[in-house]
C-alpha cells in the first residue's frame, strides 16, 4: 500500500461514484473552477459512467439496442474535461479525520490512499436481496447498474428454458416483467402486496394488475418468496412461496433498493431512518463542512409530509449533482425537496403518481378526502380518445392538495405534472379548478381530467 501524490497548492475534490450525482457534481465543479485551481479525482467501481439506469428494462426488452445508447458521457469524455476518473476502482474506506479515502483497483487488487480537501459521496443504491436460501444462486439477478443489466442479458442468452419469475411488483419489477415478456419468456410476478405498484393505492394498483394480466403475465399477490431452489448445476430452477412452487430458469429481483451507505456508516456519518445519508439544503452532509452527498444514497425532504424519504431517481440525482458542484465550486445552490413524483408504463398503460397515498397521509396524521373520476385523454368525440382514471387526495379542513394518481393510455402519464406544480406551490383543490390549462379537442376535454378530479374534491371538502 502506498500514499498518493505530493500535495500541491490546488484543492482536491474526491468523488466516490461515477454515475448521475457524482459526475454531475464533478462536471459542475469543473465548469466553475479550472484545473489550475481544483484537482478532481473520481472513483467508479463499474465499467460505465453517467448512464441511465432507468433505461435498463428497455435495453433488456429490446427497445434499446445496447448500453451505449444509455450513456450520457463516457469515461474518456470526462477525462477530456479535466477529471481524473479511475474506473474499476472501489473505495473501501473513508477516513474522515485524516481527510482521505482508501481505494482498491478491482482488476489488480492494488490499494492506495488518496487525500481530499472536499469529498462527494455518490455511492447510489443497491438492490434488496431477500435473506433466504438460494438468493445468491446463479440465475438470480438484481438490476441497478449497467453491469447488472449486462449480466442479466448474458444469462438470458445462455438460458435454454423460457420461464422467468420476477420477485416484487414495484416500478422495476413491473418494467422487467414486461421486458421479459417481450423476449418471449413466460413470466410470473410474485408480489407480497395486495396489488402491484405499492406506490399507488390498491384501487389504482388493480388497474395495473389487469393490464399486466392482459400482457400474459401471471400475477401472484399477497405472497412472499420463502426460498429459491437450485438444480444439480447450482443454478436456479424454481421459486418457492408459502403455498406453491414456480419453475424458473431466471429470477429477477424487483423488490426495491436501499441506500448504499456502507462506507458512510463505517465512517460515522449521519444516516436517517431509511439508511440514507442526511444532508442540509446545500447537500452537505450534516455536521461536515467539506463533505457532500447526493443521489440514491441520501434521504430527501418530502415537501408534502414534511418528513425525510428515500427516493431513488435519476432526476433527483442530477439535480443533487448540480447543487453539490455549485457549492464545491464556491457558488450557492440548494435542493429544497421533492413531492414524490414517478411515472411508468405497462405496454400502452401509463401510470403516474405524486404526493401522498392514503396510507402516507394517515401515517403523518393528516385528515383527508379522496375522490376518483373517470375521464378521457381527449375530447370524447375526437379520434383516439382513451379512458383515464384520476384519484386525488385533499386535506379535509383546508382543501390543500395532498396527492394525485393517474392510470390511463396515451397522454395520461405526464398529466401528473399539473399536480406536481400544484403540490409544490401548496395549492388548494379549489384554486386548481381555475388553472388556465391548454385546451383543444386533440389534447383534452374542455375540463381536463385533473381539473375534473379537483372539482369533485372541492365538493367533497365542502361537504365534510
NUKENU-510896 format. One record per residue (C-alpha): x, y, z; residue number from 1. Coordinates in pm, whole numbers. Last residue first. Example, Ala and Ser with C-alpha at 12.3 -4.5 7.8 and 13.67 -1.06 7.14 Angstrom:
2
@px = 1367	py = -106	pz = 714	num = 2
@px = 1230	py = -450	pz = 780	num = 1
END
This chain:
464
@px = -6703	py = 1742	pz = 502	num = 464
@px = -6937	py = 1858	pz = 228	num = 463
@px = -6708	py = 2145	pz = 137	num = 462
@px = -6411	py = 1909	pz = 109	num = 461
@px = -6619	py = 1667	pz = -100	num = 460
@px = -6731	py = 1939	pz = -340	num = 459
@px = -6375	py = 2067	pz = -379	num = 458
@px = -6252	py = 1710	pz = -442	num = 457
@px = -6504	py = 1672	pz = -728	num = 456
@px = -6381	py = 1994	pz = -883	num = 455
@px = -6017	py = 1881	pz = -843	num = 454
@px = -6095	py = 1546	pz = -1010	num = 453
@px = -6247	py = 1728	pz = -1308	num = 452
@px = -5941	py = 1953	pz = -1307	num = 451
@px = -5707	py = 1654	pz = -1341	num = 450
@px = -5928	py = 1511	pz = -1618	num = 449
@px = -5903	py = 1838	pz = -1818	num = 448
@px = -6237	py = 2014	pz = -1847	num = 447
@px = -6292	py = 2104	pz = -2211	num = 446
@px = -6172	py = 1753	pz = -2294	num = 445
@px = -5804	py = 1714	pz = -2370	num = 444
@px = -5531	py = 1725	pz = -2636	num = 443
@px = -5692	py = 1667	pz = -2976	num = 442
@px = -6003	py = 1863	pz = -2866	num = 441
@px = -5804	py = 2180	pz = -2784	num = 440
@px = -5724	py = 2313	pz = -2439	num = 439
@px = -5418	py = 2449	pz = -2260	num = 438
@px = -5459	py = 2483	pz = -1886	num = 437
@px = -5563	py = 2810	pz = -1723	num = 436
@px = -5587	py = 2680	pz = -1367	num = 435
@px = -5919	py = 2784	pz = -1207	num = 434
@px = -6004	py = 2436	pz = -1072	num = 433
@px = -5662	py = 2428	pz = -906	num = 432
@px = -5762	py = 2707	pz = -668	num = 431
@px = -6037	py = 2489	pz = -528	num = 430
@px = -5800	py = 2192	pz = -497	num = 429
@px = -5580	py = 2402	pz = -274	num = 428
@px = -5232	py = 2499	pz = -386	num = 427
@px = -4913	py = 2441	pz = -188	num = 426
@px = -4696	py = 2566	pz = -477	num = 425
@px = -4504	py = 2239	pz = -491	num = 424
@px = -4829	py = 2045	pz = -480	num = 423
@px = -4982	py = 2249	pz = -764	num = 422
@px = -4668	py = 2212	pz = -976	num = 421
@px = -4664	py = 1837	pz = -924	num = 420
@px = -5040	py = 1816	pz = -987	num = 419
@px = -5004	py = 1957	pz = -1336	num = 418
@px = -4701	py = 1732	pz = -1382	num = 417
@px = -4929	py = 1431	pz = -1333	num = 416
@px = -5061	py = 1495	pz = -1682	num = 415
@px = -4734	py = 1341	pz = -1799	num = 414
@px = -4867	py = 990	pz = -1751	num = 413
@px = -5214	py = 1012	pz = -1904	num = 412
@px = -5148	py = 1133	pz = -2259	num = 411
@px = -5164	py = 791	pz = -2420	num = 410
@px = -5345	py = 538	pz = -2202	num = 409
@px = -5463	py = 560	pz = -1845	num = 408
@px = -5371	py = 548	pz = -1478	num = 407
@px = -5332	py = 867	pz = -1273	num = 406
@px = -5255	py = 913	pz = -903	num = 405
@px = -5269	py = 1252	pz = -729	num = 404
@px = -5164	py = 1369	pz = -383	num = 403
@px = -5209	py = 1611	pz = -97	num = 402
@px = -5386	py = 1914	pz = -246	num = 401
@px = -5482	py = 2160	pz = 27	num = 400
@px = -5861	py = 2165	pz = 82	num = 399
@px = -5812	py = 2328	pz = 420	num = 398
@px = -6025	py = 2111	pz = 650	num = 397
@px = -6013	py = 1769	pz = 482	num = 396
@px = -5671	py = 1782	pz = 321	num = 395
@px = -5702	py = 1673	pz = -40	num = 394
@px = -5639	py = 1340	pz = -214	num = 393
@px = -5697	py = 1285	pz = -587	num = 392
@px = -5750	py = 973	pz = -798	num = 391
@px = -5759	py = 1003	pz = -1177	num = 390
@px = -5867	py = 727	pz = -1415	num = 389
@px = -5823	py = 774	pz = -1789	num = 388
@px = -6011	py = 633	pz = -2085	num = 387
@px = -5889	py = 686	pz = -2442	num = 386
@px = -5973	py = 944	pz = -2711	num = 385
@px = -5813	py = 835	pz = -3038	num = 384
@px = -6050	py = 1013	pz = -3271	num = 383
@px = -6214	py = 1325	pz = -3118	num = 382
@px = -6574	py = 1287	pz = -2999	num = 381
@px = -6480	py = 1230	pz = -2635	num = 380
@px = -6250	py = 1533	pz = -2626	num = 379
@px = -5908	py = 1396	pz = -2548	num = 378
@px = -5743	py = 1184	pz = -2275	num = 377
@px = -6078	py = 1068	pz = -2139	num = 376
@px = -6246	py = 1077	pz = -1798	num = 375
@px = -6316	py = 854	pz = -1500	num = 374
@px = -6301	py = 1008	pz = -1153	num = 373
@px = -6173	py = 905	pz = -811	num = 372
@px = -6207	py = 1116	pz = -497	num = 371
@px = -6024	py = 1118	pz = -166	num = 370
@px = -6084	py = 1326	pz = 147	num = 369
@px = -5818	py = 1388	pz = 406	num = 368
@px = -5722	py = 1403	pz = 772	num = 367
@px = -5346	py = 1419	pz = 807	num = 366
@px = -5171	py = 1234	pz = 1090	num = 365
@px = -4837	py = 1159	pz = 926	num = 364
@px = -4918	py = 788	pz = 887	num = 363
@px = -5272	py = 857	pz = 769	num = 362
@px = -5149	py = 1072	pz = 481	num = 361
@px = -4896	py = 809	pz = 377	num = 360
@px = -5162	py = 536	pz = 396	num = 359
@px = -5389	py = 730	pz = 160	num = 358
@px = -5108	py = 793	pz = -87	num = 357
@px = -4915	py = 1118	pz = -71	num = 356
@px = -4764	py = 1341	pz = -339	num = 355
@px = -4719	py = 1235	pz = -699	num = 354
@px = -4828	py = 941	pz = -910	num = 353
@px = -4823	py = 821	pz = -1268	num = 352
@px = -4901	py = 505	pz = -1462	num = 351
@px = -4934	py = 486	pz = -1841	num = 350
@px = -5089	py = 177	pz = -2000	num = 349
@px = -4955	py = 121	pz = -2353	num = 348
@px = -4745	py = -183	pz = -2256	num = 347
@px = -4709	py = -135	pz = -1882	num = 346
@px = -4589	py = 217	pz = -1814	num = 345
@px = -4404	py = 431	pz = -1563	num = 344
@px = -4421	py = 771	pz = -1398	num = 343
@px = -4292	py = 896	pz = -1063	num = 342
@px = -4334	py = 1204	pz = -844	num = 341
@px = -4263	py = 1218	pz = -471	num = 340
@px = -4312	py = 1583	pz = -375	num = 339
@px = -3943	py = 1659	pz = -351	num = 338
@px = -3700	py = 1871	pz = -150	num = 337
@px = -3539	py = 2216	pz = -132	num = 336
@px = -3217	py = 2138	pz = -319	num = 335
@px = -2994	py = 2441	pz = -270	num = 334
@px = -2742	py = 2648	pz = -465	num = 333
@px = -2460	py = 2888	pz = -385	num = 332
@px = -2124	py = 2924	pz = -555	num = 331
@px = -1771	py = 2834	pz = -447	num = 330
@px = -1708	py = 2549	pz = -688	num = 329
@px = -1784	py = 2287	pz = -426	num = 328
@px = -2122	py = 2453	pz = -372	num = 327
@px = -2202	py = 2464	pz = -744	num = 326
@px = -2090	py = 2105	pz = -786	num = 325
@px = -2315	py = 1997	pz = -500	num = 324
@px = -2623	py = 2173	pz = -639	num = 323
@px = -2565	py = 2037	pz = -989	num = 322
@px = -2505	py = 1689	pz = -852	num = 321
@px = -2822	py = 1697	pz = -643	num = 320
@px = -3018	py = 1795	pz = -954	num = 319
@px = -2871	py = 1500	pz = -1144	num = 318
@px = -2954	py = 1263	pz = -859	num = 317
@px = -3310	py = 1391	pz = -827	num = 316
@px = -3388	py = 1322	pz = -1193	num = 315
@px = -3207	py = 988	pz = -1172	num = 314
@px = -3450	py = 857	pz = -914	num = 313
@px = -3402	py = 657	pz = -593	num = 312
@px = -3637	py = 805	pz = -334	num = 311
@px = -3551	py = 777	pz = 35	num = 310
@px = -3775	py = 994	pz = 247	num = 309
@px = -3740	py = 1257	pz = 521	num = 308
@px = -4063	py = 1400	pz = 660	num = 307
@px = -4255	py = 1725	pz = 598	num = 306
@px = -4549	py = 1532	pz = 453	num = 305
@px = -4596	py = 1742	pz = 138	num = 304
@px = -4244	py = 1879	pz = 88	num = 303
@px = -4086	py = 1535	pz = 132	num = 302
@px = -3730	py = 1614	pz = 240	num = 301
@px = -3458	py = 1396	pz = 92	num = 300
@px = -3260	py = 1094	pz = 210	num = 299
@px = -2926	py = 1021	pz = 52	num = 298
@px = -2755	py = 723	pz = -119	num = 297
@px = -2968	py = 740	pz = -437	num = 296
@px = -2822	py = 1070	pz = -549	num = 295
@px = -2625	py = 1315	pz = -338	num = 294
@px = -2362	py = 1362	pz = -70	num = 293
@px = -2132	py = 1649	pz = 30	num = 292
@px = -1833	py = 1652	pz = 266	num = 291
@px = -1621	py = 1960	pz = 347	num = 290
@px = -1844	py = 2129	pz = 605	num = 289
@px = -1933	py = 1811	pz = 793	num = 288
@px = -2204	py = 1830	pz = 1063	num = 287
@px = -2484	py = 1730	pz = 828	num = 286
@px = -2354	py = 1601	pz = 498	num = 285
@px = -2362	py = 1899	pz = 263	num = 284
@px = -2643	py = 1879	pz = 6	num = 283
@px = -2694	py = 2260	pz = 7	num = 282
@px = -3028	py = 2209	pz = 180	num = 281
@px = -2860	py = 2010	pz = 457	num = 280
@px = -2769	py = 1644	pz = 430	num = 279
@px = -2862	py = 1314	pz = 590	num = 278
@px = -2718	py = 999	pz = 437	num = 277
@px = -2966	py = 722	pz = 366	num = 276
@px = -3049	py = 427	pz = 591	num = 275
@px = -3426	py = 478	pz = 584	num = 274
@px = -3439	py = 623	pz = 938	num = 273
@px = -3163	py = 869	pz = 856	num = 272
@px = -2785	py = 835	pz = 849	num = 271
@px = -2517	py = 1063	pz = 993	num = 270
@px = -2151	py = 990	pz = 904	num = 269
@px = -1956	py = 760	pz = 1135	num = 268
@px = -1705	py = 644	pz = 875	num = 267
@px = -1842	py = 288	pz = 887	num = 266
@px = -2189	py = 428	pz = 816	num = 265
@px = -2064	py = 629	pz = 519	num = 264
@px = -1884	py = 333	pz = 368	num = 263
@px = -2187	py = 104	pz = 398	num = 262
@px = -2417	py = 376	pz = 266	num = 261
@px = -2561	py = 215	pz = -44	num = 260
@px = -2916	py = 340	pz = 0	num = 259
@px = -3162	py = 51	pz = -26	num = 258
@px = -3337	py = -75	pz = -337	num = 257
@px = -3671	py = -221	pz = -437	num = 256
@px = -3839	py = -559	pz = -458	num = 255
@px = -3763	py = -618	pz = -825	num = 254
@px = -3541	py = -923	pz = -805	num = 253
@px = -3521	py = -1104	pz = -1137	num = 252
@px = -3522	py = -1484	pz = -1144	num = 251
@px = -3415	py = -1696	pz = -1442	num = 250
@px = -3493	py = -2054	pz = -1546	num = 249
@px = -3784	py = -2054	pz = -1304	num = 248
@px = -4046	py = -2311	pz = -1205	num = 247
@px = -4297	py = -2173	pz = -953	num = 246
@px = -4359	py = -2363	pz = -628	num = 245
@px = -4667	py = -2302	pz = -416	num = 244
@px = -4823	py = -2210	pz = -83	num = 243
@px = -4567	py = -2038	pz = 138	num = 242
@px = -4365	py = -1938	pz = -168	num = 241
@px = -4098	py = -2135	pz = -353	num = 240
@px = -3905	py = -2012	pz = -658	num = 239
@px = -3769	py = -2266	pz = -903	num = 238
@px = -3466	py = -2390	pz = -1102	num = 237
@px = -3185	py = -2151	pz = -1006	num = 236
@px = -2838	py = -2269	pz = -1096	num = 235
@px = -2625	py = -2496	pz = -879	num = 234
@px = -2566	py = -2748	pz = -1158	num = 233
@px = -2765	py = -3010	pz = -970	num = 232
@px = -3062	py = -2772	pz = -963	num = 231
@px = -3136	py = -2479	pz = -738	num = 230
@px = -3441	py = -2383	pz = -533	num = 229
@px = -3500	py = -2023	pz = -428	num = 228
@px = -3661	py = -1968	pz = -90	num = 227
@px = -3958	py = -1826	pz = 100	num = 226
@px = -4095	py = -1587	pz = -162	num = 225
@px = -4377	py = -1378	pz = -22	num = 224
@px = -4742	py = -1384	pz = -128	num = 223
@px = -5027	py = -1134	pz = -114	num = 222
@px = -5028	py = -1122	pz = -496	num = 221
@px = -4941	py = -1378	pz = -765	num = 220
@px = -4972	py = -1214	pz = -1108	num = 219
@px = -4923	py = -1426	pz = -1420	num = 218
@px = -4813	py = -1206	pz = -1710	num = 217
@px = -4997	py = -1263	pz = -2038	num = 216
@px = -4997	py = -898	pz = -2146	num = 215
@px = -5362	py = -864	pz = -2038	num = 214
@px = -5258	py = -998	pz = -1698	num = 213
@px = -5028	py = -699	pz = -1669	num = 212
@px = -5307	py = -459	pz = -1768	num = 211
@px = -5543	py = -605	pz = -1508	num = 210
@px = -5283	py = -572	pz = -1233	num = 209
@px = -5213	py = -211	pz = -1336	num = 208
@px = -5582	py = -129	pz = -1292	num = 207
@px = -5576	py = -302	pz = -953	num = 206
@px = -5291	py = -74	pz = -847	num = 205
@px = -5538	py = 214	pz = -861	num = 204
@px = -5766	py = 51	pz = -602	num = 203
@px = -5458	py = -61	pz = -406	num = 202
@px = -5328	py = 296	pz = -356	num = 201
@px = -5025	py = 358	pz = -573	num = 200
@px = -4656	py = 342	pz = -476	num = 199
@px = -4729	py = -24	pz = -399	num = 198
@px = -4724	py = -87	pz = -772	num = 197
@px = -4880	py = -433	pz = -798	num = 196
@px = -5181	py = -529	pz = -585	num = 195
@px = -5236	py = -686	pz = -241	num = 194
@px = -4865	py = -660	pz = -168	num = 193
@px = -4622	py = -950	pz = -130	num = 192
@px = -4574	py = -979	pz = -505	num = 191
@px = -4466	py = -1280	pz = -707	num = 190
@px = -4464	py = -1198	pz = -1079	num = 189
@px = -4478	py = -1494	pz = -1318	num = 188
@px = -4343	py = -1460	pz = -1672	num = 187
@px = -4336	py = -1700	pz = -1965	num = 186
@px = -4046	py = -1561	pz = -2163	num = 185
@px = -4053	py = -1445	pz = -2524	num = 184
@px = -3813	py = -1153	pz = -2501	num = 183
@px = -4104	py = -906	pz = -2492	num = 182
@px = -4247	py = -1097	pz = -2195	num = 181
@px = -3910	py = -1049	pz = -2025	num = 180
@px = -3923	py = -672	pz = -2080	num = 179
@px = -4283	py = -658	pz = -1950	num = 178
@px = -4181	py = -833	pz = -1629	num = 177
@px = -3876	py = -605	pz = -1602	num = 176
@px = -4099	py = -295	pz = -1613	num = 175
@px = -4332	py = -431	pz = -1346	num = 174
@px = -4049	py = -539	pz = -1117	num = 173
@px = -3855	py = -216	pz = -1163	num = 172
@px = -4155	py = 3	pz = -1086	num = 171
@px = -4274	py = -207	pz = -794	num = 170
@px = -4407	py = -558	pz = -840	num = 169
@px = -4168	py = -779	pz = -646	num = 168
@px = -3994	py = -1106	pz = -730	num = 167
@px = -3996	py = -1160	pz = -1106	num = 166
@px = -4007	py = -1524	pz = -1211	num = 165
@px = -3898	py = -1632	pz = -1557	num = 164
@px = -3969	py = -1944	pz = -1761	num = 163
@px = -3822	py = -1982	pz = -2110	num = 162
@px = -3566	py = -2259	pz = -2067	num = 161
@px = -3243	py = -2267	pz = -2263	num = 160
@px = -3062	py = -1992	pz = -2075	num = 159
@px = -2736	py = -1867	pz = -2222	num = 158
@px = -2874	py = -1552	pz = -2388	num = 157
@px = -3090	py = -1474	pz = -2085	num = 156
@px = -2785	py = -1501	pz = -1859	num = 155
@px = -2586	py = -1263	pz = -2080	num = 154
@px = -2878	py = -1019	pz = -2074	num = 153
@px = -2887	py = -1038	pz = -1693	num = 152
@px = -2512	py = -971	pz = -1662	num = 151
@px = -2540	py = -675	pz = -1900	num = 150
@px = -2819	py = -524	pz = -1695	num = 149
@px = -2627	py = -568	pz = -1370	num = 148
@px = -2320	py = -402	pz = -1526	num = 147
@px = -2549	py = -123	pz = -1642	num = 146
@px = -2645	py = -73	pz = -1279	num = 145
@px = -2949	py = -146	pz = -1061	num = 144
@px = -3095	py = -480	pz = -1169	num = 143
@px = -3081	py = -767	pz = -919	num = 142
@px = -3036	py = -1107	pz = -1074	num = 141
@px = -3086	py = -1469	pz = -976	num = 140
@px = -2954	py = -1703	pz = -1249	num = 139
@px = -2656	py = -1817	pz = -1044	num = 138
@px = -2764	py = -1854	pz = -680	num = 137
@px = -2740	py = -1554	pz = -445	num = 136
@px = -3100	py = -1573	pz = -316	num = 135
@px = -3074	py = -1951	pz = -280	num = 134
@px = -3182	py = -1973	pz = 84	num = 133
@px = -3345	py = -1655	pz = 216	num = 132
@px = -3248	py = -1306	pz = 325	num = 131
@px = -3413	py = -1119	pz = 39	num = 130
@px = -3178	py = -925	pz = -189	num = 129
@px = -3262	py = -556	pz = -197	num = 128
@px = -3099	py = -391	pz = -498	num = 127
@px = -2819	py = -148	pz = -407	num = 126
@px = -2832	py = 231	pz = -404	num = 125
@px = -2604	py = 512	pz = -516	num = 124
@px = -2248	py = 567	pz = -393	num = 123
@px = -2247	py = 940	pz = -456	num = 122
@px = -2028	py = 1067	pz = -172	num = 121
@px = -1856	py = 1395	pz = -260	num = 120
@px = -1540	py = 1492	pz = -71	num = 119
@px = -1353	py = 1820	pz = -38	num = 118
@px = -993	py = 1875	pz = 66	num = 117
@px = -902	py = 1518	pz = -24	num = 116
@px = -627	py = 1263	pz = 31	num = 115
@px = -598	py = 944	pz = -173	num = 114
@px = -488	py = 619	pz = -10	num = 113
@px = -377	py = 318	pz = -214	num = 112
@px = -468	py = -42	pz = -287	num = 111
@px = -366	py = -277	pz = -569	num = 110
@px = -603	py = -569	pz = -629	num = 109
@px = -511	py = -577	pz = -997	num = 108
@px = -855	py = -591	pz = -1162	num = 107
@px = -1058	py = -437	pz = -879	num = 106
@px = -823	py = -146	pz = -813	num = 105
@px = -872	py = -80	pz = -444	num = 104
@px = -937	py = 258	pz = -286	num = 103
@px = -868	py = 415	pz = 53	num = 102
@px = -1008	py = 760	pz = 115	num = 101
@px = -851	py = 1064	pz = 280	num = 100
@px = -942	py = 1356	pz = 503	num = 99
@px = -747	py = 1223	pz = 805	num = 98
@px = -1038	py = 1268	pz = 1042	num = 97
@px = -1294	py = 1149	pz = 786	num = 96
@px = -1102	py = 836	pz = 687	num = 95
@px = -1335	py = 689	pz = 426	num = 94
@px = -1278	py = 323	pz = 346	num = 93
@px = -1321	py = 71	pz = 61	num = 92
@px = -1339	py = 297	pz = -244	num = 91
@px = -1370	py = 74	pz = -546	num = 90
@px = -1171	py = 116	pz = -865	num = 89
@px = -1296	py = -34	pz = -1189	num = 88
@px = -1263	py = 312	pz = -1343	num = 87
@px = -1045	py = 595	pz = -1220	num = 86
@px = -1163	py = 933	pz = -1347	num = 85
@px = -910	py = 1215	pz = -1321	num = 84
@px = -1143	py = 1492	pz = -1438	num = 83
@px = -1003	py = 1757	pz = -1673	num = 82
@px = -1277	py = 1776	pz = -1935	num = 81
@px = -1104	py = 1523	pz = -2162	num = 80
@px = -1115	py = 1284	pz = -1868	num = 79
@px = -1494	py = 1309	pz = -1855	num = 78
@px = -1517	py = 1235	pz = -2227	num = 77
@px = -1290	py = 934	pz = -2189	num = 76
@px = -1503	py = 798	pz = -1904	num = 75
@px = -1809	py = 817	pz = -2133	num = 74
@px = -2090	py = 1073	pz = -2112	num = 73
@px = -2466	py = 1032	pz = -2148	num = 72
@px = -2463	py = 652	pz = -2163	num = 71
@px = -2795	py = 476	pz = -2225	num = 70
@px = -2746	py = 439	pz = -2601	num = 69
@px = -2407	py = 282	pz = -2541	num = 68
@px = -2573	py = 10	pz = -2333	num = 67
@px = -2735	py = -157	pz = -2632	num = 66
@px = -3017	py = -161	pz = -2885	num = 65
@px = -3290	py = -3	pz = -2675	num = 64
@px = -3644	py = -139	pz = -2717	num = 63
@px = -3507	py = -493	pz = -2685	num = 62
@px = -3667	py = -587	pz = -2352	num = 61
@px = -3335	py = -593	pz = -2165	num = 60
@px = -3246	py = -250	pz = -2306	num = 59
@px = -3592	py = -120	pz = -2217	num = 58
@px = -3556	py = -260	pz = -1863	num = 57
@px = -3214	py = -86	pz = -1834	num = 56
@px = -3339	py = 260	pz = -1929	num = 55
@px = -3397	py = 380	pz = -1573	num = 54
@px = -3029	py = 311	pz = -1503	num = 53
@px = -2947	py = 599	pz = -1737	num = 52
@px = -2572	py = 635	pz = -1760	num = 51
@px = -2309	py = 881	pz = -1642	num = 50
@px = -2025	py = 628	pz = -1612	num = 49
@px = -1971	py = 266	pz = -1710	num = 48
@px = -1742	py = -30	pz = -1627	num = 47
@px = -1810	py = -43	pz = -1253	num = 46
@px = -1614	py = 53	pz = -940	num = 45
@px = -1611	py = 427	pz = -1012	num = 44
@px = -1366	py = 663	pz = -842	num = 43
@px = -1338	py = 1034	pz = -921	num = 42
@px = -1037	py = 1265	pz = -874	num = 41
@px = -1083	py = 1636	pz = -935	num = 40
@px = -800	py = 1889	pz = -898	num = 39
@px = -921	py = 2241	pz = -841	num = 38
@px = -749	py = 2575	pz = -904	num = 37
@px = -522	py = 2510	pz = -1205	num = 36
@px = -775	py = 2257	pz = -1337	num = 35
@px = -1042	py = 2529	pz = -1369	num = 34
@px = -1317	py = 2612	pz = -1123	num = 33
@px = -1683	py = 2672	pz = -1204	num = 32
@px = -1712	py = 2438	pz = -1501	num = 31
@px = -1503	py = 2179	pz = -1314	num = 30
@px = -1738	py = 2192	pz = -1016	num = 29
@px = -2033	py = 2136	pz = -1248	num = 28
@px = -1863	py = 1836	pz = -1410	num = 27
@px = -1766	py = 1679	pz = -1077	num = 26
@px = -2114	py = 1726	pz = -931	num = 25
@px = -2282	py = 1587	pz = -1242	num = 24
@px = -2027	py = 1303	pz = -1228	num = 23
@px = -2119	py = 1206	pz = -875	num = 22
@px = -2493	py = 1258	pz = -894	num = 21
@px = -2554	py = 1076	pz = -1223	num = 20
@px = -2297	py = 794	pz = -1224	num = 19
@px = -1931	py = 777	pz = -1133	num = 18
@px = -1934	py = 713	pz = -760	num = 17
@px = -1699	py = 841	pz = -488	num = 16
@px = -1583	py = 1191	pz = -582	num = 15
@px = -1260	py = 1340	pz = -446	num = 14
@px = -1207	py = 1715	pz = -479	num = 13
@px = -851	py = 1836	pz = -440	num = 12
@px = -758	py = 2196	pz = -371	num = 11
@px = -456	py = 2320	pz = -560	num = 10
@px = -135	py = 2429	pz = -388	num = 9
@px = 44	py = 2100	pz = -438	num = 8
@px = 47	py = 1785	pz = -226	num = 7
@px = 291	py = 1509	pz = -319	num = 6
@px = 91	py = 1224	pz = -460	num = 5
@px = -72	py = 905	pz = -330	num = 4
@px = 35	py = 706	pz = -24	num = 3
@px = 132	py = 346	pz = -83	num = 2
@px = 0	py = 0	pz = 0	num = 1
END
